[in-house]
């Protein structure tokens, strides 16, 4: 198969040929060369990676009753948004429900090869977070609890070692020991939903934490203007930071300032999407939590302004990042592909376009004036799918 287009935002038009699931050759396009798909206005980028997604298009990873067939279908549906790999996210629940939801993901991976390939790891967000209103966000208070290494080991055994990220608050006694153990075990420890002091943030960093989960959210509505956990994480050069750029979680000016501070090289776009993403406004659930999606696309606890996940899709996140900030299209794409791959230690497999690499690509059109990204197709392991799911 030969694809014609521009690699991301570059000016040169190329022909990219794929053989046996790999990128075989990238060469300058010429009028005499034939191609199977694309054209001068097509853009080619590495497949997008979402490190925090709770569900999508009617499927909730946090519902213990969700079937493996439903879970597997999300990997297919997410391709319409350019996402070819992701970390399904399990939030604060009872020990039993967390274990069951993890088992559902592993069973799905056993039964469906394409989901197994797409699931780069599991992200457990909570339950070891701040119990206070504000930092706790929409996580159910009754299930919030201090870090417990034995409990985590049970989940990891159940996950066969595939929990790759855990989000916690380092304010708990014993949290530093937990962070050190998790880091030594190869798990990425993220700081989030926290009321930790700046000093506790620094202690967590030194213990091994290296990511801030949806920085600027999962926090109090009002904090000390200088001495607080947001500034401390922004200023830490050794912390990656993920951001939900949907126009609801962070105002445009905040997105611009945060990205300038953290820089493209240490920023990651996530959706934090729930089952409502890809669906119309209305009432939905996130695990045991009832949520409401407004006509404006804001996901909140019913009757309140309090956010509870998002209805964001990654193609929208990239477009809004370019719209809200100084980031170029290439930089926004990097934050949704190369950067998460690097954080996960998978930069040799994902996040770049090179000859000899596996063909993991998103093909799209970009309207620079309107800041609109429209996905045409994805290619995963050489399998081409148009947005309407037709295989070639």
C-alpha positions in Angstrom: 0.0 0.0 0.0 1.2 3.5 -0.8 -0.1 6.6 1.0 0.5 10.1 -0.3 0.5 13.2 1.9 2.5 15.4 4.2 4.1 14.0 7.4 2.3 16.1 10.0 2.9 19.8 9.3 5.9 19.5 7.0 5.7 21.2 3.6 7.1 18.2 1.5 4.6 15.8 0.0 5.8 12.2 0.3 4.8 8.7 -0.7 4.9 6.3 2.2 4.8 2.6 1.3 3.8 -0.1 3.7 4.8 -3.8 3.4 4.2 -6.6 5.8 2.8 -4.2 8.4 5.9 -2.0 8.4 6.8 1.4 6.9 8.9 0.2 3.9 9.9 3.4 2.3 9.3 7.2 2.5 10.2 9.0 -0.7 9.4 12.4 -2.4 6.1 12.2 -4.3 6.1 12.8 -8.1 3.3 13.2 -10.6 4.3 9.9 -12.3 4.0 7.8 -9.1 0.7 6.1 -8.3 -0.7 5.8 -4.8 -3.6 4.0 -3.1 -4.8 6.7 -0.7 -4.4 10.3 0.1 -3.3 13.3 -1.9 -1.6 16.6 -1.5 -3.8 17.8 1.4 -3.6 14.6 3.5 -1.5 14.7 6.7 0.3 11.6 8.1 1.1 11.3 11.8 2.0 8.6 14.3 -1.1 6.9 15.9 -2.3 8.8 18.9 -2.0 7.5 22.4 -4.4 8.3 25.3 -3.0 7.6 28.8 -6.2 8.4 30.6 -9.5 7.2 29.3 -12.3 5.8 31.5 -14.6 4.6 28.6 -15.9 5.7 25.3 -19.1 5.7 23.2 -21.4 4.0 25.6 -18.7 1.7 27.1 -17.6 2.2 30.7 -14.3 0.5 31.8 -15.4 1.2 35.4 -18.6 -0.9 35.3 -17.8 -4.4 36.5 -20.7 -5.7 34.3 -19.2 -4.4 31.1 -18.7 -7.3 28.6 -15.5 -8.1 26.9 -17.2 -7.6 23.5 -18.1 -4.1 24.5 -14.6 -3.3 25.8 -13.0 -4.7 22.7 -15.2 -2.5 20.5 -13.8 0.7 22.1 -10.4 0.0 20.5 -12.1 0.0 17.1 -14.3 3.0 17.8 -11.4 5.1 19.1 -9.7 4.8 15.7 -12.2 7.2 14.3 -10.5 9.8 16.6 -7.0 8.8 15.6 -6.3 6.9 18.8 -4.5 3.6 18.1 -3.3 2.8 21.6 -4.4 3.8 25.1 -4.3 3.1 28.8 -7.9 2.2 30.0 -8.3 3.9 33.4 -10.0 2.5 36.5 -11.0 5.1 39.1 -11.7 5.0 42.8 -14.1 2.1 43.8 -14.2 -0.8 46.2 -11.3 -3.3 46.1 -13.7 -5.9 44.6 -14.9 -3.6 41.8 -11.4 -2.4 40.9 -10.3 -6.1 40.8 -13.3 -7.0 38.6 -12.8 -4.1 36.2 -9.1 -5.1 35.9 -10.1 -8.7 35.2 -12.5 -7.5 32.5 -9.7 -5.7 30.7 -7.3 -8.7 30.9 -10.0 -11.1 29.7 -10.7 -8.8 26.8 -7.0 -8.7 25.9 -7.0 -12.5 26.0 -10.0 -12.8 23.7 -9.3 -10.0 21.2 -5.8 -9.5 19.7 -6.5 -5.9 18.5 -7.5 -4.8 22.0 -4.5 -6.5 23.5 -2.2 -4.6 21.2 -4.0 -1.3 21.8 -3.9 -1.6 25.6 -0.4 -0.3 26.4 -1.1 -0.7 30.1 -3.7 0.0 32.7 -4.0 3.4 34.6 -5.4 3.1 38.1 -6.5 6.6 39.2 -7.1 6.4 42.9 -8.3 5.2 45.4 -5.2 6.5 47.2 -6.2 10.2 46.7 -7.2 13.2 48.8 -10.6 12.6 50.5 -11.5 16.3 50.6 -14.1 17.9 48.5 -12.4 19.7 45.6 -9.2 17.6 45.2 -11.2 14.4 45.3 -13.1 15.5 42.2 -15.9 13.1 41.3 -14.3 10.1 43.0 -16.7 8.5 45.6 -15.6 9.6 49.1 -16.6 6.3 50.7 -13.9 4.4 48.7 -11.0 6.8 49.1 -8.3 5.3 51.3 -4.6 5.5 52.1 -2.0 3.8 50.0 -1.8 0.1 50.6 1.0 -1.8 48.9 -0.5 -5.3 49.5 -3.8 -4.2 47.9 -1.9 -2.8 44.9 0.0 -6.1 44.5 -3.3 -8.0 44.4 -4.4 -5.7 41.6 -1.1 -6.1 39.8 -1.2 -9.8 40.1 -4.7 -9.8 38.7 -3.5 -7.5 35.9 -0.5 -9.8 35.2 1.8 -6.9 35.6 0.0 -4.6 33.2 -0.8 -1.8 35.5 1.6 0.9 34.2 0.4 4.1 35.9 -1.1 4.8 39.3 -2.3 8.2 40.3 -2.2 9.0 44.0 -1.8 11.9 46.5 1.5 12.0 48.4 0.0 13.6 51.4 -0.9 10.3 53.1 1.5 8.8 55.7 3.3 5.9 54.1 2.9 7.3 50.6 6.6 7.8 50.0 7.3 4.1 50.8 4.5 3.2 48.3 6.0 5.5 45.6 9.4 4.0 46.1 8.1 0.4 45.8 6.0 1.1 42.8 8.8 2.9 41.0 11.2 0.1 41.7 8.6 -2.3 40.2 8.5 -0.2 37.0 5.1 1.5 37.6 4.8 5.1 36.7 3.6 7.0 39.8 1.5 10.1 39.1 0.6 12.9 41.4 -3.1 13.9 41.2 -6.3 14.6 43.2 -4.0 16.0 45.9 -3.9 18.5 48.7 -0.2 17.9 49.3 2.0 20.7 50.4 4.8 21.9 48.0 7.3 20.1 50.3 5.3 16.8 50.0 5.2 17.3 46.2 9.0 17.5 46.2 9.3 14.5 48.5 7.2 12.5 46.1 9.4 13.5 43.2 12.5 12.4 45.0 10.8 9.1 45.9 10.2 8.5 42.2 6.9 10.1 41.1 7.4 11.5 37.6 4.0 12.5 36.2 1.2 15.0 37.2 -2.2 13.7 36.3 -4.5 16.3 34.6 -2.6 19.2 36.1 -4.8 22.1 37.2 -7.7 19.8 37.9 -8.6 17.6 40.8 -7.9 20.6 43.0 -9.5 23.1 45.3 -11.5 25.9 43.7 -9.4 28.4 45.7 -5.8 27.9 46.9 -2.9 30.1 48.1 -1.9 32.1 45.1 1.8 31.3 45.4 2.4 28.4 47.9 0.4 25.6 46.3 0.6 22.1 44.7 0.0 23.4 41.1 2.9 25.8 40.9 5.2 23.3 42.6 4.4 20.7 39.9 4.6 23.2 37.1 8.1 24.2 38.2 9.4 20.7 38.5 11.4 19.9 35.4 11.5 16.2 36.2 7.7 15.9 36.2 5.8 15.1 33.1 2.3 16.7 33.1 -0.9 15.6 31.4 -3.6 18.1 30.4 -7.3 17.9 29.5 -7.7 20.5 26.7 -11.4 20.6 26.1 -12.2 24.2 27.0 -13.9 23.1 30.2 -11.2 21.7 32.4 -8.7 24.6 31.7 -9.4 28.0 30.3 -7.5 28.8 27.1 -5.2 31.3 28.8 -4.3 28.7 31.4 -3.5 26.1 28.7 -1.2 28.6 27.1 0.6 29.5 30.3 0.8 25.9 31.5 2.3 24.7 28.2 4.8 27.6 28.1 5.9 26.7 31.6 6.0 22.9 31.3 7.1 23.0 27.6 6.1 20.7 24.7 8.8 18.2 25.6 7.2 17.4 29.0 3.5 17.8 28.3 1.0 15.1 27.4 -2.6 15.4 26.1 -5.2 13.1 27.6 -8.9 13.0 27.3 -10.1 11.6 30.6 -13.1 10.6 28.5 -16.0 8.7 30.0 -18.7 6.6 28.4 -20.4 9.8 27.2 -17.6 10.7 24.8 -19.0 10.3 21.3 -22.5 10.4 22.6 -25.2 13.2 22.8 -25.8 15.3 25.9 -27.7 13.5 28.7 -27.2 11.4 31.9 -24.5 8.8 32.1 -22.5 6.9 34.6 -18.8 6.7 35.5 -18.6 3.5 37.6 -20.9 4.1 40.5 -21.0 7.9 39.9 -24.0 9.5 38.0 -22.9 12.3 35.7 -24.5 14.7 33.2 -23.3 16.0 29.9 -24.5 19.5 29.1 -25.3 20.7 25.6 -22.0 22.5 25.7 -20.2 19.2 26.2 -19.3 19.8 29.9 -19.4 16.6 32.0 -20.3 17.3 35.6 -22.1 15.9 38.6 -25.8 16.4 38.0 -27.0 19.8 39.1 -23.6 21.1 39.9 -20.7 22.8 38.1 -18.2 20.1 39.3 -16.4 18.3 36.6 -16.6 14.5 36.4 -14.4 13.3 33.5 -14.9 14.6 29.9 -16.6 13.9 26.6 -13.4 14.9 24.8 -11.9 13.1 21.9 -8.2 13.2 21.1 -8.5 14.7 17.7 -10.4 17.6 19.3 -7.8 17.9 22.0 -5.1 18.4 19.4 -7.1 21.0 17.6 -8.0 22.9 20.8 -4.3 22.8 21.9 -3.3 24.6 18.7 -6.2 27.0 19.1 -5.6 27.9 22.7 -1.8 28.0 22.9 1.5 28.7 21.1 1.8 25.0 20.2 2.1 24.2 16.5 0.3 21.2 15.0 3.5 19.2 15.1 3.9 20.0 18.8 0.3 19.1 19.6 0.7 15.8 17.8 3.9 15.1 19.7 2.0 15.6 23.0 -0.5 13.0 21.9 1.9 10.4 20.4 5.7 10.6 20.9 5.5 12.0 24.5 3.2 9.4 26.0 5.2 6.7 24.2 8.4 8.0 25.7 6.9 8.2 29.2 5.8 4.6 28.9 9.2 3.5 27.7 7.8 2.6 24.3 9.5 5.2 22.1 11.1 2.5 20.0 7.7 1.1 19.0 5.3 4.1 18.9 5.3 7.9 18.3 7.4 8.4 15.2 7.4 7.7 11.5 10.5 6.0 10.2 11.4 3.4 7.7 11.4 -0.1 9.2 9.0 0.9 12.0 5.6 -0.8 12.4 3.0 1.1 10.5 1.0 2.7 13.3 -0.4 5.9 11.7 -3.3 8.3 11.6 -4.3 9.9 8.3 -6.1 13.2 8.6 -7.0 16.6 7.1 -6.1 19.9 8.8 -7.9 23.1 8.4 -5.4 25.6 9.7 -7.7 28.6 9.6 -10.6 26.9 11.4 -8.3 24.8 13.7 -10.2 21.6 12.8 -8.6 18.2 12.5 -10.6 15.5 10.7 -9.4 11.9 10.8 -9.7 10.0 7.5 -8.2 6.7 8.4 -5.8 4.8 10.6 -3.2 2.2 9.9 -2.3 -0.3 12.7 0.1 -3.1 12.0 -0.4 -2.5 8.3 -4.2 -2.8 8.5 -5.9 0.2 6.9 -9.3 1.4 8.2 -11.3 4.3 6.9 -13.2 6.3 9.5 -16.3 4.2 8.7 -14.3 1.1 9.8 -13.9 -0.4 6.4 -10.7 -2.5 6.1 -8.4 -2.6 3.1 
